Amino acid sequence: MPADYRLAIVPASDTGAFEMAMWSMLGQRGIDVLSWESFGQGWRTDIEKQLRLSDVNYFSAEYGALPDLALVDSVKRDIVFTWNGTTSGVKVDNADWIKPSRQGLTFCDATSAAFAMHLPWQKLDVITWSWQKVMGGEGAHGMLALSPNAISRLENYQPSWPLPKIFRLTKAGKIIEGLFQGATINTPSMLAVQDHLAGLQWAKSIGGIDKLVQRSEENLRVIDDWVKQTAWVDFLATEPATRSSTSICLKIIDPEFTELSENGQRDRIKSMTQQLESDDIAYDIAAYRDAPPGLRIWGGATVESSDIECLTQWLDWAWQATC
């Protein structure tokens, strides 16, 4: 993160951190909203139904694909998007579509990307992530990073709607400095803070961000090798460059499965995952409830690739066991 960016702990998860930023800063100029899975759709709902902003363009895609990023006005308008679609396994693979001459702000939900993917910080103005995703820590706390342009927006723009106390980042037109110097809006668990610090120390000891990215990408490589030699499964993400290395989402392509109704497909997936859970092999690896029926495997930097490789063998077993 650049030295002139400001960082705050938000004791309301990564979702709360992103909502805080949107409610505090959106509305000054037009907005382009990107969504290709449930969390991006959630930000659209906030903007459309709660904030009720009118000058908004929505660019959406089905699970497995990205919207056409060339349509986004990254110069004059604000942009709201997720870097990595946690529930679709589709990520933005670069920031070339964001112009360096931008006048608006880029709001990036990076919750399952931070610490596992290299983020182009200089092109991002509002960035949020959570402790529990890639670093495997407590789930009730989020992080909010702001660029100098985002700070300027906070200090020079007042939204037309009232802000709840927990969303307020300024007082009398000035940033609340304490929030970016260790103070918190509410009191988080200090044990959770210490746990996250221990995780960061571990990350530093193994080689920092480069090593974390490498570990996550190795997990994706293991799944990729397995998919290439497995007839019944494929990636949900259609383009290899956009496949997430953290939330690795898979679809079942076996004709016997695809001919089932959606409820039948979900029942088959449930049977597979229950088999794996009952044998203490894997937990919660069914696709997200709003996503197409399939599997979702966590490949974050705290996961060993040898465990992922072992899991693929059990997935083959579970598939055969439920035929």
Backbone bond lengths (Angstrom), bond angles and torsions (degrees), N, CA, C in turn:
res aa  C-N    CA-C-N  psi(-1)  N-CA   C-N-CA  omega(-1)  CA-C   N-CA-C  phi
1 M - - - 1.458 - - 1.530 108.94 -
2 P 1.340 119.31 134.65 1.466 121.24 179.88 1.527 111.86 -58.77
3 A 1.314 115.69 150.35 1.460 120.88 -175.13 1.522 112.62 -64.63
4 D 1.336 118.23 -25.93 1.470 119.65 -177.60 1.529 112.80 -91.03
5 Y 1.322 117.84 5.72 1.464 121.07 173.12 1.523 109.30 -83.55
6 R 1.314 116.67 152.30 1.455 121.80 -179.18 1.521 109.41 -111.42
7 L 1.334 116.90 143.33 1.457 122.38 -173.14 1.520 110.33 -127.66
8 A 1.339 115.89 134.68 1.460 120.52 179.91 1.524 110.21 -136.52
9 I 1.338 115.90 149.54 1.461 122.63 172.09 1.526 108.28 -88.94
10 V 1.315 116.03 131.35 1.458 120.84 177.53 1.524 108.20 -118.60
11 P 1.333 118.26 109.97 1.474 120.52 -176.90 1.520 111.68 -78.13
12 A 1.326 115.89 56.57 1.464 120.39 -179.80 1.520 109.73 -150.52
13 S 1.317 117.35 27.17 1.462 125.33 -179.93 1.525 110.66 68.72
14 D 1.331 115.09 172.05 1.458 120.78 178.95 1.527 111.38 -63.57
15 T 1.328 116.38 -35.40 1.464 120.19 178.06 1.521 110.78 -61.66
16 G 1.328 116.13 -44.92 1.454 120.20 178.38 1.517 112.20 -63.20
17 A 1.322 116.86 -37.38 1.464 120.50 179.20 1.523 110.78 -63.78
18 F 1.331 116.27 -41.60 1.466 119.29 -179.13 1.526 110.81 -69.48
19 E 1.327 116.90 -40.86 1.458 120.04 177.32 1.529 110.85 -62.24
20 M 1.330 116.70 -41.26 1.460 120.65 177.81 1.528 110.30 -56.49
21 A 1.325 116.35 -45.56 1.460 120.38 -178.23 1.525 111.47 -65.85
22 M 1.321 116.77 -45.25 1.468 119.72 -178.98 1.522 111.20 -62.64
23 W 1.322 116.79 -47.08 1.464 120.11 -177.58 1.522 111.35 -66.50
24 S 1.326 118.20 -27.30 1.455 121.78 -177.44 1.520 113.72 -85.89
25 M 1.342 118.10 -25.87 1.456 119.68 -168.40 1.513 115.97 -125.41
26 L 1.339 118.95 -20.49 1.462 119.18 -178.78 1.528 111.37 -75.30
27 G 1.330 115.13 155.83 1.458 120.92 175.05 1.511 114.52 111.71
28 Q 1.329 117.92 -14.39 1.467 119.69 -179.88 1.524 111.57 -73.30
29 R 1.320 116.77 -34.56 1.460 121.89 179.76 1.532 108.95 -142.41
30 G 1.326 116.52 173.51 1.455 120.87 -179.34 1.521 111.94 -61.06
31 I 1.324 115.99 158.98 1.456 121.60 -173.58 1.531 109.95 -130.32
32 D 1.321 116.70 136.93 1.458 123.25 168.71 1.523 107.58 -108.17
33 V 1.327 116.63 121.44 1.461 122.37 -176.68 1.523 109.23 -111.67
34 L 1.325 115.96 127.27 1.462 121.53 179.38 1.519 109.41 -107.58
35 S 1.323 116.42 134.57 1.465 118.96 175.89 1.519 109.74 -146.22
36 W 1.327 115.09 136.04 1.468 119.70 175.86 1.527 110.89 -143.34
37 E 1.338 116.10 14.87 1.464 121.44 174.82 1.520 107.73 -166.73
38 S 1.314 117.83 -174.17 1.465 121.38 -166.02 1.520 114.03 -66.13
39 F 1.335 119.78 -37.45 1.459 119.58 -177.85 1.524 111.59 -71.70
40 G 1.320 117.68 -40.54 1.457 119.85 173.64 1.512 111.46 -61.64
41 Q 1.344 115.77 -37.64 1.454 119.72 176.94 1.524 110.55 -65.44
42 G 1.321 116.89 -33.47 1.460 120.75 177.59 1.514 112.18 -64.25
43 W 1.339 116.93 -39.88 1.467 119.64 177.75 1.525 109.82 -66.69
44 R 1.327 116.55 -36.88 1.471 119.64 176.06 1.534 110.22 -60.91
45 T 1.316 116.58 -42.83 1.467 120.22 -179.67 1.520 110.87 -62.41
46 D 1.332 117.45 -42.75 1.465 120.79 177.21 1.527 111.26 -57.30
47 I 1.327 115.66 -46.82 1.460 120.71 -176.16 1.530 111.30 -69.97
48 E 1.329 115.49 -39.76 1.456 120.82 -174.29 1.527 112.73 -81.40
49 K 1.339 116.58 -43.29 1.465 120.83 -171.72 1.529 113.13 -98.20
50 Q 1.330 117.35 -33.33 1.462 120.54 -175.73 1.530 111.84 -96.02
51 L 1.323 116.48 -57.08 1.463 119.12 179.03 1.529 111.71 -76.14
52 R 1.315 116.76 -24.78 1.477 122.91 176.22 1.529 112.14 55.34
53 L 1.312 114.91 44.47 1.470 119.64 178.01 1.523 108.99 -79.28
54 S 1.320 116.19 145.38 1.466 120.65 -172.84 1.520 113.65 -100.05
55 D 1.327 118.27 -37.50 1.462 120.51 -175.95 1.529 109.20 -86.93
56 V 1.323 115.28 73.33 1.462 121.00 -174.70 1.520 109.80 -133.71
57 N 1.322 116.36 132.26 1.461 122.69 171.39 1.525 108.50 -106.50
58 Y 1.322 115.71 134.34 1.460 120.20 -179.80 1.529 109.39 -112.82
59 F 1.332 115.35 128.50 1.459 121.81 177.80 1.523 107.75 -121.40
60 S 1.321 116.03 113.89 1.457 120.43 -173.65 1.524 110.90 -123.27
61 A 1.328 115.08 160.30 1.460 122.07 174.17 1.517 108.21 -145.64
62 E 1.313 115.84 157.69 1.455 120.78 176.99 1.520 110.05 -71.89
63 Y 1.322 115.47 162.29 1.459 120.58 175.02 1.531 109.61 -54.09
64 G 1.339 115.62 129.08 1.458 121.01 179.15 1.509 114.08 107.59
65 A 1.346 117.20 -10.03 1.466 120.26 -177.50 1.518 110.47 -137.36
66 L 1.335 115.51 167.88 1.456 123.03 173.95 1.524 110.00 -105.48
67 P 1.335 118.04 152.44 1.469 119.47 169.50 1.526 110.00 -65.33
68 D 1.313 116.56 168.99 1.460 121.44 176.82 1.531 108.61 -75.07
69 L 1.318 116.50 102.39 1.462 120.72 -175.41 1.525 112.18 -69.48
70 A 1.314 117.11 -18.67 1.470 120.33 179.46 1.524 111.86 -67.74
71 L 1.328 116.84 -17.98 1.464 120.63 -179.69 1.521 113.15 -81.55
72 V 1.318 116.81 -12.04 1.461 121.68 -175.03 1.527 110.34 -76.40
73 D 1.322 116.27 134.95 1.467 121.68 174.10 1.519 107.53 -91.52
74 S 1.327 115.61 93.98 1.465 119.75 -175.59 1.525 112.52 -90.92
75 V 1.327 117.73 6.89 1.461 120.48 178.25 1.526 110.81 -98.34
76 K 1.330 117.26 -56.99 1.467 120.32 -171.56 1.522 114.19 -94.07
77 R 1.335 117.69 -17.34 1.458 119.79 -172.54 1.522 111.36 -114.09
78 D 1.328 116.22 156.01 1.458 120.71 170.17 1.526 108.53 -72.25
79 I 1.324 116.45 153.12 1.466 122.18 178.66 1.522 108.36 -126.09
80 V 1.321 116.76 134.40 1.464 122.61 176.97 1.528 107.72 -122.41
81 F 1.328 116.74 122.64 1.464 119.13 -178.10 1.528 111.29 -161.33
82 T 1.307 115.40 162.96 1.461 121.40 171.10 1.521 108.15 -97.52
83 W 1.323 116.60 141.17 1.468 118.25 175.86 1.521 110.07 -74.25
84 N 1.311 115.57 -43.52 1.460 120.95 -179.97 1.524 109.14 -125.55
85 G 1.331 116.19 120.45 1.456 120.28 178.66 1.517 110.18 -75.54
86 T 1.326 116.78 99.30 1.460 121.49 -173.17 1.520 112.29 -59.75
87 T 1.320 118.40 -33.59 1.458 119.98 -175.15 1.522 113.42 -96.39
88 S 1.334 117.43 -3.55 1.469 120.00 178.81 1.524 112.50 -117.91
89 G 1.336 116.94 -16.00 1.455 119.49 -177.57 1.517 113.03 71.75
90 V 1.345 116.41 21.82 1.470 121.42 179.60 1.520 108.83 -114.60
91 K 1.316 116.84 126.41 1.462 121.99 -178.53 1.524 110.58 -116.56
92 V 1.314 115.44 161.29 1.466 121.15 167.70 1.529 106.08 -79.39
93 D 1.303 118.21 125.62 1.466 119.21 -173.56 1.516 113.64 -91.60
94 N 1.353 117.83 -11.05 1.465 120.23 175.80 1.524 108.66 -161.92
95 A 1.329 115.30 171.70 1.465 120.81 -179.72 1.524 111.78 -115.31
96 D 1.325 117.24 23.12 1.461 120.57 -178.81 1.530 111.62 -61.51
97 W 1.322 117.08 -26.68 1.469 121.77 -177.72 1.528 112.53 -77.39
98 I 1.335 117.26 -10.00 1.464 121.84 176.45 1.529 108.17 -95.35
99 K 1.317 117.16 115.94 1.463 121.12 -175.24 1.536 110.67 -74.63
100 P 1.326 117.23 137.51 1.470 119.98 177.73 1.525 112.70 -65.79
101 S 1.347 117.10 -18.69 1.466 121.20 -179.70 1.526 112.19 -89.27
102 R 1.321 117.47 19.36 1.465 120.94 -174.09 1.535 111.58 -60.47
103 Q 1.317 114.06 144.65 1.458 121.56 176.32 1.526 110.88 -105.56
104 G 1.325 116.15 -26.78 1.454 120.76 176.21 1.519 111.17 -85.28
105 L 1.320 115.54 -175.61 1.465 121.76 179.41 1.521 110.15 -106.88
106 T 1.312 116.16 148.21 1.463 121.73 172.37 1.530 108.33 -103.67
107 F 1.332 115.83 121.05 1.460 123.16 178.01 1.525 107.32 -102.15
108 C 1.317 117.03 111.56 1.471 121.16 -173.56 1.521 110.82 -118.40
109 D 1.330 115.82 115.33 1.461 121.99 170.40 1.523 106.62 -80.97
110 A 1.331 116.24 106.25 1.471 121.40 -175.49 1.517 111.72 -111.34
111 T 1.340 116.57 28.63 1.460 119.24 -167.69 1.521 114.25 -61.53
112 S 1.333 119.76 -36.48 1.463 119.95 178.53 1.523 111.54 -107.82
113 A 1.341 115.63 18.64 1.460 121.38 177.24 1.525 111.97 -113.87
114 A 1.325 117.43 -39.18 1.463 120.77 -177.56 1.525 110.50 -57.83
115 F 1.318 116.58 134.19 1.455 126.78 -179.38 1.528 113.63 78.54
116 A 1.342 118.28 -3.28 1.454 119.95 176.89 1.521 112.31 -126.30
117 M 1.325 116.95 -11.34 1.451 122.58 179.89 1.525 108.41 -137.79
118 H 1.309 116.38 145.14 1.462 120.59 177.28 1.526 108.54 -75.99
119 L 1.318 116.45 117.53 1.454 121.44 -179.24 1.534 110.40 -97.20
120 P 1.331 118.11 139.07 1.465 122.17 178.81 1.525 109.70 -82.38
121 W 1.308 116.82 76.96 1.460 121.64 -170.29 1.523 113.38 -53.61
122 Q 1.314 117.27 -37.78 1.467 119.49 -176.23 1.521 112.64 -65.74
123 K 1.324 117.90 -15.00 1.456 120.78 177.84 1.529 112.17 -103.83
124 L 1.312 117.23 4.24 1.463 121.64 -178.84 1.532 108.97 -118.17
125 D 1.320 116.14 135.36 1.465 120.06 -176.65 1.522 113.28 -107.65
126 V 1.317 116.99 -36.58 1.460 121.93 179.04 1.521 106.28 -126.97
127 I 1.323 116.86 114.60 1.457 121.30 -174.57 1.530 108.91 -127.50
128 T 1.320 116.34 129.78 1.462 120.07 177.97 1.524 109.85 -125.80
129 W 1.327 114.50 150.25 1.466 120.02 174.78 1.526 108.15 -157.73
130 S 1.309 116.19 176.76 1.460 120.37 -175.38 1.523 110.64 -125.41
131 W 1.310 115.28 160.54 1.459 120.25 177.90 1.520 111.85 -75.50
132 Q 1.340 116.66 -29.47 1.453 118.38 -168.94 1.512 113.98 -82.17
133 K 1.323 119.18 -15.83 1.452 119.28 -174.88 1.539 111.02 -75.56
134 V 1.310 118.55 -98.71 1.462 120.58 -172.54 1.515 112.35 -65.60
135 M 1.337 118.52 -34.82 1.461 120.64 -178.23 1.525 113.01 -87.24
136 G 1.336 116.95 -7.30 1.456 119.80 172.15 1.512 115.25 67.71
137 G 1.342 118.58 31.22 1.456 121.40 -177.68 1.517 113.21 -101.03
138 E 1.321 115.98 -156.73 1.456 123.16 -178.82 1.526 110.91 -63.23
139 G 1.341 116.34 141.58 1.448 120.53 -173.08 1.520 115.80 -92.22
140 A 1.312 119.27 -1.49 1.469 120.13 -172.82 1.522 113.73 -99.35
141 H 1.320 117.60 11.62 1.463 120.22 -175.80 1.520 110.63 -130.23
142 G 1.312 115.70 140.75 1.453 121.40 177.56 1.514 110.58 -121.29
143 M 1.318 116.07 162.60 1.454 122.62 176.97 1.522 108.59 -117.63
144 L 1.326 114.92 142.29 1.460 121.97 -179.56 1.523 108.57 -128.01
145 A 1.334 116.05 117.73 1.464 121.40 177.02 1.519 109.17 -111.85
146 L 1.331 116.21 135.19 1.464 121.64 -176.18 1.522 110.66 -126.99
147 S 1.339 115.47 135.00 1.459 121.06 175.43 1.523 109.55 -78.85
148 P 1.331 118.80 167.79 1.465 120.86 174.07 1.527 112.58 -55.88
149 N 1.343 117.47 -36.07 1.463 119.85 178.40 1.523 111.44 -66.88
150 A 1.328 116.73 -35.63 1.462 119.76 177.54 1.529 110.65 -68.53
151 I 1.319 116.64 -39.28 1.462 120.43 176.88 1.528 110.08 -62.09
152 S 1.332 116.25 -41.99 1.462 120.39 178.48 1.527 111.03 -62.17
153 R 1.326 117.15 -40.11 1.467 120.45 177.36 1.523 110.22 -60.61
154 L 1.323 116.85 -45.24 1.462 120.94 -179.44 1.523 111.89 -59.33
155 E 1.332 116.20 -40.16 1.461 120.14 -173.79 1.528 113.18 -85.07
156 N 1.335 116.77 -14.28 1.462 118.58 -175.46 1.524 114.25 -120.94
157 Y 1.325 116.09 5.51 1.462 119.52 -179.37 1.521 109.58 -135.80
158 Q 1.310 114.94 132.34 1.466 121.39 177.80 1.524 108.37 -117.07
159 P 1.343 119.00 115.03 1.471 119.43 179.28 1.519 111.63 -64.53
160 S 1.314 115.96 157.97 1.467 121.14 -175.33 1.519 112.67 -79.46
161 W 1.304 118.61 -10.91 1.458 122.43 -178.27 1.531 110.13 -103.51
162 P 1.323 117.44 153.79 1.466 119.86 177.58 1.528 111.05 -70.50
163 L 1.325 115.91 144.79 1.464 121.13 179.51 1.520 110.35 -105.67
164 P 1.329 117.97 129.61 1.466 119.40 172.54 1.526 110.14 -59.02
165 K 1.304 117.42 152.12 1.461 121.53 -177.50 1.519 112.17 -54.20
166 I 1.332 116.46 -39.98 1.466 119.92 -175.80 1.523 112.28 -69.88
167 F 1.350 117.84 -14.12 1.463 121.45 178.78 1.529 112.82 -93.89
168 R 1.315 118.46 -7.89 1.464 120.48 -171.07 1.524 111.99 -80.22
169 L 1.322 114.89 123.72 1.458 122.27 179.40 1.525 112.38 -110.26
170 T 1.335 116.33 -5.61 1.466 120.39 179.60 1.522 109.84 -130.04
171 K 1.321 114.30 162.28 1.467 121.91 174.24 1.516 107.57 -144.74
172 A 1.333 116.00 126.37 1.464 121.83 -178.65 1.526 111.72 54.67
173 G 1.351 115.83 38.73 1.452 120.54 175.77 1.505 115.54 79.11
174 K 1.319 118.53 7.88 1.456 121.96 179.27 1.525 110.09 -125.33
175 I 1.326 114.93 146.53 1.449 120.17 177.55 1.523 109.94 -59.46
176 I 1.313 117.34 140.88 1.468 120.97 175.91 1.526 107.68 -79.28
177 E 1.313 116.04 97.24 1.465 121.94 -171.67 1.522 113.03 -56.57
178 G 1.325 116.54 -36.11 1.454 119.39 -176.18 1.513 113.51 -58.59
179 L 1.335 116.63 -32.63 1.460 120.23 -179.11 1.519 111.91 -63.61
180 F 1.325 117.26 -24.02 1.452 121.52 -178.47 1.531 111.75 -106.64
181 Q 1.343 114.93 15.02 1.462 120.59 178.46 1.527 111.46 -129.01
182 G 1.340 115.90 19.52 1.460 119.14 175.82 1.511 114.93 111.54
183 A 1.344 118.15 -16.71 1.459 119.81 176.32 1.526 108.55 -75.22
184 T 1.330 116.68 160.73 1.462 120.56 179.75 1.522 110.04 -129.99
185 I 1.334 115.70 155.21 1.459 120.48 177.78 1.518 109.90 -65.96
186 N 1.303 116.22 -38.72 1.453 123.10 175.32 1.520 106.40 -133.45
187 T 1.301 118.16 169.57 1.459 120.01 -172.42 1.523 111.29 -91.55
188 P 1.329 117.92 109.78 1.461 119.99 175.37 1.526 110.55 -78.84
189 S 1.300 116.17 164.48 1.460 121.11 175.53 1.527 109.51 -66.25
190 M 1.316 116.99 124.69 1.458 120.15 177.73 1.529 111.22 -68.78
191 L 1.339 116.81 -25.54 1.462 119.97 175.25 1.528 109.66 -66.38
192 A 1.339 116.43 -39.30 1.462 120.50 177.26 1.526 110.79 -65.48
193 V 1.337 116.40 -39.24 1.463 120.24 176.84 1.526 110.32 -61.08
194 Q 1.338 116.37 -45.81 1.457 120.37 -179.13 1.521 111.81 -63.91
195 D 1.338 115.24 -36.67 1.462 119.99 177.51 1.525 110.63 -62.41
196 H 1.333 116.46 -42.19 1.463 119.75 179.52 1.529 110.52 -67.56
197 L 1.313 116.80 -39.49 1.469 119.55 176.99 1.530 111.31 -60.94
198 A 1.333 115.94 -39.27 1.467 119.80 177.74 1.532 110.03 -63.56
199 G 1.343 116.50 -39.67 1.453 119.77 177.02 1.517 112.42 -63.44
200 L 1.323 116.78 -40.54 1.463 120.44 178.03 1.528 111.43 -66.27
201 Q 1.327 116.45 -37.39 1.469 119.77 177.03 1.523 110.83 -63.99
202 W 1.342 115.64 -40.47 1.479 119.59 176.04 1.518 110.34 -61.00
203 A 1.349 116.49 -45.60 1.459 120.33 -179.34 1.532 111.08 -59.68
204 K 1.308 115.73 -42.15 1.474 119.79 179.00 1.521 110.99 -64.48
205 S 1.324 116.35 -38.24 1.466 120.54 -175.86 1.529 112.66 -68.46
206 I 1.341 117.92 -26.06 1.465 119.69 -178.47 1.527 112.77 -94.59
207 G 1.344 117.24 -4.50 1.453 119.17 177.65 1.512 115.44 128.58
208 G 1.336 117.45 7.32 1.452 120.63 173.41 1.528 113.84 74.10
209 I 1.330 115.74 -155.98 1.455 121.63 -171.82 1.518 112.42 -60.26
210 D 1.323 118.11 -38.30 1.466 119.53 -178.97 1.526 111.08 -61.16
211 K 1.316 116.43 -41.23 1.461 120.31 -179.99 1.523 110.83 -70.75
212 L 1.324 117.57 -38.45 1.465 120.09 177.63 1.525 110.62 -61.26
213 V 1.320 116.86 -44.73 1.470 121.29 178.36 1.524 110.19 -61.77
214 Q 1.318 115.64 -43.53 1.464 120.66 -179.65 1.524 111.25 -60.82
215 R 1.328 116.91 -42.93 1.466 120.77 -179.04 1.533 110.77 -63.68
216 S 1.320 116.89 -42.97 1.456 120.03 179.17 1.523 111.25 -66.83
217 E 1.318 117.30 -42.92 1.459 120.27 179.57 1.528 111.35 -65.08
218 E 1.313 117.06 -31.31 1.465 120.04 176.53 1.524 110.49 -66.93
219 N 1.309 117.17 -36.33 1.469 120.07 176.47 1.528 110.88 -63.33
220 L 1.325 116.40 -41.33 1.460 119.91 176.60 1.525 110.65 -64.23
221 R 1.319 117.08 -39.48 1.470 120.23 180.00 1.526 111.06 -61.12
222 V 1.340 116.43 -40.23 1.467 119.82 179.35 1.526 110.18 -61.83
223 I 1.329 116.62 -45.30 1.469 120.13 178.09 1.523 110.49 -64.01
224 D 1.323 117.18 -41.04 1.454 121.28 -179.82 1.527 110.95 -60.80
225 D 1.324 116.83 -44.42 1.470 120.61 178.58 1.528 110.76 -60.84
226 W 1.318 115.93 -40.52 1.464 120.41 -179.53 1.525 111.34 -68.48
227 V 1.335 116.76 -43.26 1.465 120.99 -179.65 1.527 110.40 -60.37
228 K 1.331 117.13 -40.12 1.459 121.22 -177.31 1.524 112.63 -62.10
229 Q 1.328 116.91 -25.30 1.466 119.56 -178.54 1.534 112.72 -112.08
230 T 1.328 116.16 14.49 1.464 120.76 -177.77 1.517 109.61 -120.83
231 A 1.315 116.75 122.74 1.465 121.24 -170.96 1.519 113.52 -78.87
232 W 1.337 118.63 -21.44 1.462 119.03 -171.04 1.529 114.56 -96.00
233 V 1.326 118.20 -0.67 1.459 120.60 -172.86 1.526 111.36 -139.43
234 D 1.344 115.61 153.64 1.460 121.35 175.83 1.526 108.01 -151.74
235 F 1.325 117.41 169.20 1.460 121.72 175.84 1.526 109.89 -72.66
236 L 1.347 115.82 144.17 1.459 120.15 172.26 1.522 110.25 -70.44
237 A 1.329 117.69 -38.21 1.469 122.29 177.67 1.523 109.14 -69.12
238 T 1.319 116.70 122.89 1.455 120.37 -174.35 1.531 113.39 -76.52
239 E 1.331 117.76 -29.22 1.463 121.65 -178.34 1.524 110.32 -103.07
240 P 1.323 118.90 124.07 1.468 120.78 -178.74 1.521 113.98 -53.86
241 A 1.333 117.62 -37.57 1.466 120.32 -176.60 1.517 112.41 -66.76
242 T 1.325 117.84 -21.55 1.468 120.95 -177.21 1.522 112.46 -100.97
243 R 1.322 118.78 8.21 1.463 121.02 -178.68 1.525 110.93 -77.17
244 S 1.291 114.71 126.08 1.459 120.98 -179.32 1.520 110.70 -69.27
245 S 1.327 115.79 143.16 1.461 120.81 174.73 1.522 111.71 -95.75
246 T 1.333 117.24 -5.29 1.465 119.91 179.09 1.525 110.91 -104.80
247 S 1.324 118.09 -61.66 1.467 121.22 177.89 1.526 108.06 -95.51
248 I 1.314 115.99 86.83 1.461 122.10 -173.39 1.527 108.62 -86.23
249 C 1.326 116.39 107.36 1.465 121.86 -173.69 1.529 109.85 -102.97
250 L 1.331 114.83 133.90 1.454 121.92 -176.33 1.519 110.54 -123.99
251 K 1.319 115.73 149.10 1.460 121.62 174.77 1.526 108.82 -117.84
252 I 1.328 116.29 153.21 1.453 121.50 178.86 1.521 107.87 -94.59
253 I 1.327 117.23 125.79 1.461 121.25 -175.57 1.523 112.77 -112.44
254 D 1.326 117.90 0.77 1.453 120.68 177.75 1.537 109.47 -60.45
255 P 1.349 118.00 131.25 1.477 120.10 -177.24 1.521 113.36 -56.38
256 E 1.316 117.44 -35.36 1.459 119.97 178.81 1.524 110.87 -60.31
257 F 1.320 116.24 -35.68 1.460 121.78 -179.49 1.523 111.13 -78.38
258 T 1.309 117.32 -46.37 1.469 120.45 -175.38 1.531 112.40 -66.48
259 E 1.331 117.36 -21.40 1.459 120.37 178.21 1.526 112.48 -79.72
260 L 1.330 117.31 -11.98 1.455 120.80 178.53 1.528 110.38 -73.35
261 S 1.327 117.03 157.97 1.459 121.01 170.36 1.518 108.80 -66.78
262 E 1.339 116.50 166.90 1.466 118.24 178.81 1.518 110.96 -60.73
263 N 1.320 117.86 -40.82 1.463 120.21 177.78 1.524 110.95 -63.46
264 G 1.330 116.18 -38.80 1.460 119.37 177.27 1.513 111.97 -64.76
265 Q 1.334 116.52 -38.99 1.460 120.31 177.68 1.524 110.95 -64.47
266 R 1.325 115.72 -42.84 1.471 118.61 -179.90 1.530 110.74 -66.42
267 D 1.308 117.35 -35.43 1.463 119.97 177.32 1.528 110.78 -64.53
268 R 1.324 116.33 -39.83 1.475 120.03 179.07 1.533 110.25 -65.61
269 I 1.316 117.04 -43.17 1.463 120.72 177.46 1.528 109.98 -62.69
270 K 1.324 116.98 -43.14 1.461 121.05 179.52 1.522 110.82 -60.69
271 S 1.317 116.78 -41.08 1.465 120.35 178.49 1.523 111.04 -62.54
272 M 1.332 116.38 -42.33 1.467 120.65 178.56 1.520 111.19 -62.53
273 T 1.317 115.84 -50.47 1.463 119.21 -174.50 1.528 111.62 -69.11
274 Q 1.331 117.31 -32.73 1.465 119.15 176.16 1.517 111.42 -66.34
275 Q 1.320 116.90 -36.85 1.466 120.36 175.83 1.528 110.09 -59.58
276 L 1.321 115.98 -45.33 1.468 120.54 -177.81 1.524 111.45 -68.78
277 E 1.320 116.76 -37.98 1.469 120.06 178.64 1.521 111.21 -67.47
278 S 1.325 117.10 -41.76 1.465 120.07 -177.55 1.521 111.95 -64.72
279 D 1.335 116.94 -25.46 1.462 121.31 178.00 1.531 112.44 -98.83
280 D 1.349 116.18 11.58 1.474 121.03 178.98 1.529 112.76 56.95
281 I 1.317 115.76 37.98 1.466 121.04 179.12 1.525 111.08 -93.28
282 A 1.321 116.32 -48.31 1.470 120.89 -177.12 1.515 108.58 -155.49
283 Y 1.318 115.48 148.28 1.461 121.82 -178.61 1.523 110.71 -125.24
284 D 1.337 115.07 140.56 1.471 121.70 171.88 1.523 111.84 55.23
285 I 1.323 117.65 50.14 1.467 119.40 179.92 1.524 112.44 -108.74
286 A 1.321 118.10 8.87 1.460 119.58 171.38 1.522 109.21 -71.54
287 A 1.317 116.21 153.62 1.466 120.68 177.66 1.521 110.29 -58.09
288 Y 1.319 116.35 153.60 1.460 122.01 176.62 1.524 109.48 -56.54
289 R 1.327 116.43 148.06 1.468 120.89 -171.64 1.525 113.81 -58.10
290 D 1.342 118.12 -29.98 1.463 120.33 -179.71 1.521 113.01 -88.71
291 A 1.335 116.87 -9.19 1.464 121.41 -178.19 1.527 110.46 -87.23
292 P 1.329 118.04 164.45 1.463 119.96 174.60 1.526 110.40 -59.48
293 P 1.324 118.88 151.84 1.468 121.10 179.44 1.522 111.02 -56.18
294 G 1.302 116.27 132.11 1.459 120.52 -178.73 1.512 110.81 174.62
295 L 1.316 116.02 -155.06 1.460 122.98 -177.74 1.520 109.55 -124.38
296 R 1.327 116.43 150.72 1.463 121.81 176.87 1.514 107.91 -136.68
297 I 1.315 116.30 118.01 1.463 122.67 -174.78 1.519 109.20 -114.24
298 W 1.310 116.30 129.74 1.454 119.81 -179.03 1.527 109.98 -81.76
299 G 1.334 115.68 124.86 1.462 121.33 -178.17 1.509 112.75 -119.19
300 G 1.339 117.32 27.60 1.462 121.17 -179.19 1.514 113.49 -62.37
301 A 1.325 115.39 172.69 1.460 121.51 -170.61 1.524 114.44 -68.87
302 T 1.318 118.93 -15.78 1.466 120.06 178.19 1.526 111.74 -85.82
303 V 1.324 117.68 -5.55 1.465 122.03 -178.02 1.529 109.73 -92.61
304 E 1.328 116.19 134.91 1.459 121.18 178.94 1.529 109.83 -82.63
305 S 1.326 116.70 134.97 1.459 120.31 -179.38 1.524 111.36 -64.30
306 S 1.331 117.78 -28.04 1.463 120.30 177.33 1.524 110.89 -64.68
307 D 1.338 116.84 -34.22 1.460 120.17 176.52 1.528 110.87 -69.96
308 I 1.340 116.80 -38.07 1.462 120.49 176.78 1.532 109.93 -62.73
309 E 1.316 116.00 -42.87 1.465 119.96 179.49 1.521 111.15 -61.95
310 C 1.321 116.54 -41.65 1.462 121.05 177.29 1.535 110.19 -63.49
311 L 1.331 116.29 -40.22 1.455 120.62 -179.37 1.522 111.56 -60.27
312 T 1.326 117.82 -38.72 1.467 119.61 -177.89 1.524 111.38 -59.59
313 Q 1.319 116.94 -35.10 1.464 119.76 177.74 1.530 110.71 -67.27
314 W 1.314 116.08 -38.79 1.461 119.96 177.95 1.526 111.23 -69.65
315 L 1.326 117.47 -32.02 1.456 119.78 176.21 1.528 110.80 -64.12
316 D 1.318 116.14 -42.03 1.474 119.57 175.72 1.529 110.23 -60.41
317 W 1.317 115.74 -42.93 1.479 119.87 178.85 1.526 111.57 -61.63
318 A 1.355 115.86 -45.61 1.471 119.75 -178.29 1.519 111.05 -64.99
319 W 1.340 117.08 -36.66 1.458 119.87 178.17 1.534 110.33 -63.35
320 Q 1.309 116.47 -47.04 1.464 120.32 179.89 1.525 111.29 -66.69
321 A 1.318 116.73 -36.70 1.466 120.31 -177.35 1.512 112.98 -68.01
322 T 1.336 117.23 -22.16 1.467 119.97 -178.55 1.514 112.36 -105.31
323 C 1.324 117.82 7.76 1.468 120.59 178.42 1.533 109.94 -68.95
